[in-house]
């Protein structure tokens, strides 16, 4: 078995006031997976995303990112590791108003040291991958909700992350646009991208090849899904 991209070992996360969001979680994510983390509001899945994405550190236990112990890294090195290994797509698109799709995607690589010409080339290729090759000059207000989310996906994959986290990627979309975004994620997975979808919707989770179900800070099931 190869080294996991992400490994959580007996992870506990307690917030000020004694609120325990994760209670001894163990989880491995391997290259090439399409995995869904599913659970109701307040189940701990958002905190689990923060741990998996190295956005926060555990109260106890270990989080390993590509073999690196998150707790042992200074903030600057952790930020660099996260930027080089992980892509994020959130429920809110976080696109810059008035900025063309090409530059919204290219600007996602601004602090990664990628030269301008290469940023724009990679942005154009990423937009083509998500089916928006003909929308590179369109600004967010000229795009549908589903197209804006696909721009957000392109921005994440243009950085060529080891793993892409999609946090409620269909939450702000109607059923048709949501299905289109899920199709894009499945296509990216078929091309080799490791994808983790965080969702409370069972029908979205069913698109994944593996489902990790979370309740009250525990993983209560880790089972094959209905997807690829």
N, C-alpha and C positions, 0 to 999 in steps of 0.2 A: 504494500500500500504506500502511495506517495505521501509526502508531508502535506498535511492540510494547509490550505490557504489561511483558514481561520480555525482556531481551536480554543474552546472555552473549557476550563477545568474547575469544576466546583465553584462557579462564580456566584457571589452574593453581592447585591447592590442595595445599600440602605441609605436613604436620604435623611437630611436633618428633620428632626421630629420623630424619628424612629420608623418611618415608612419603609418597609422592606419590599422592593420592587422585583428582585430576583432572589431565589432561594436555592442555591446550590445547583446551578445549571451546568450541564455538560453537553457540548455540541462540537461537531467537526463539520467543516465545509471543505469539499475537495474540488479541485479544478474540473471544470466541465459540467458541474451540476446545475440543474434548474430546480430551485428549492423555494417553497413558500413557508413563511412563518405566519401562522394564522391564529387568531384569538380575538375575543371581544375587547371592547374598550376597557382599559384598566387591568388587562391581563398580564402586562409586563413586556409586551412585544416591542414597544417603542424603546424601552430601556435596553432590551436585548439588542435592538438595532444599534444603539449607542455603543454597546460593548463590542459587537461584531465589527462595527465600523471604526473602532478606536476613537470615537468622539468623546468618550468618558472612560474613566478607570474604575475597576471594581473595588468594592470595599474589602473583599477578600476573594481568594481564588486567583486563577491566572487566565489572562487572555494572550494568546500567541497569534501574531500576525505575520504570516510567511516565516514562522519559526522564531520571530522576535518577541520577547516578553514585553508587553506594552507598559507594565508597571516599572520596568527597569530603564525605560528610555526617557531622556530629557524632552521637554515639550517641543523644542525645535526639531529634534531628530524624529520624534513621533509624527509631527505635522508633515515632514518631508516624506516619511514612509507611507503615511496615509495618502498623501497627494499622488504618490507614484504607483500605488497598488489598488486604490479604491475609487470607484465612481458612484455618485449618488444621483438619484432622481426622486424628487419629492412631489407630494400631492399638489402643492402650489408650484407653478412652473418656474418662478424666479427668473423671468426673462427681463432684460432691460428694455423699457418702453422706448419706442422710436428708433430702435437699433435693428438693422436687418438680421435675418436669421443667420446668415453666414458669420457675421461679427459676434452675435450672441454665442455661437458655438466656438468660434476662434478665441474669444476673450476668456473662455473657460481654461485655456492653456497659458494665459498671460504670465502667471507666476511659476510656470514649470520650466522656464528657460528655453522654450521652443521659439525659434526665430519667426518673425511675422509671416514670411512667405510660406514656411512649412505649416504654421498654424492655419492659414487660410486654405491651403491645399488639403490638410487633414479635415478641416471643417466641411469643405465641399464634399469630400468623400463620405464623411459621416452622415451628412444630410441626404446624400444619394442612398446610403444604406437603409435609412428609415423612410424612404419613399418621398423625400422632399427636394429632390434635385432641381425641380422646377420652381422652388419657392425661396431660393437663396437670398433674393433681394426683398422679400416680404417682411414687413415689420409685425410685431406681435398683434397689433390691432387689426391687421389684415389677414390673420390666420384664425382658423377655428380652434376650439379648445383642444381637440384631438391633435391638430397639427402643432399647436404650441407645446403639448406634452411630448410629441415626437422630436421637436427641436431640443427640448430638455434632455431627452434620451441621447440624441446625437451629440450634445455637448459633453455628456458623460463618457460616451464610448470613444470620442475623438482623442481622449487622453490615454486610450488603450489600457484600461485598468485590468488587474487580475480578476477582480470581482466587481460586479455592478449591483448595488442595492437600489431597489425600487420601492419606495415607501408609499403605500396606498396610491399607486400610479393611475388608477382609474377613478379615484374618489371624487374628483371634480368634473367627471365626464358623463355624458349620457351613454346608454348601452352600446350604441353603434360605435361611437368614438372610443369607448373603453375596449371594445373587442379589437379595434384596429391597433391600439397601443399594445395589447396583449399579443397580437400577431407579430408585431415588430419585435417584442421581447423574445418570442419563440424563435423567430428567424435569427436573431443575434445569438441565441443559445445554439442553434443548429450550426452556426458559423464558428462556434468554439468559445463564446463568452460565458463565463460563470455568472449566473444570475440568481439573486435572492429577492423574492417579492414579499413584502410585509403587508398583510391585508387582514381585514375582518370579514371579508366576503368569501364564503365557501366556494362559490362558483369561480372566483378568480384563483383561489388556491388549487382548484381542481385542474388548472392548466399546467401545474408543475409536476415534475416527475417524483418529487418527494415533499411531504407535508410534515412540518414540525408544529405541533399544536401546543399553545401556551395558555395556562390558566393559573391565576393567583401566584405568578412568579415562578411556576414550575413548568417544565416540559412534560406534558401528560401523554403525548403520543409522538412518535417519529415513524411515519409509515409511507409506503409508496403512494404517490398521487395518481391522478388519471391522465397526466400529461406525458410528454416524451420521456 
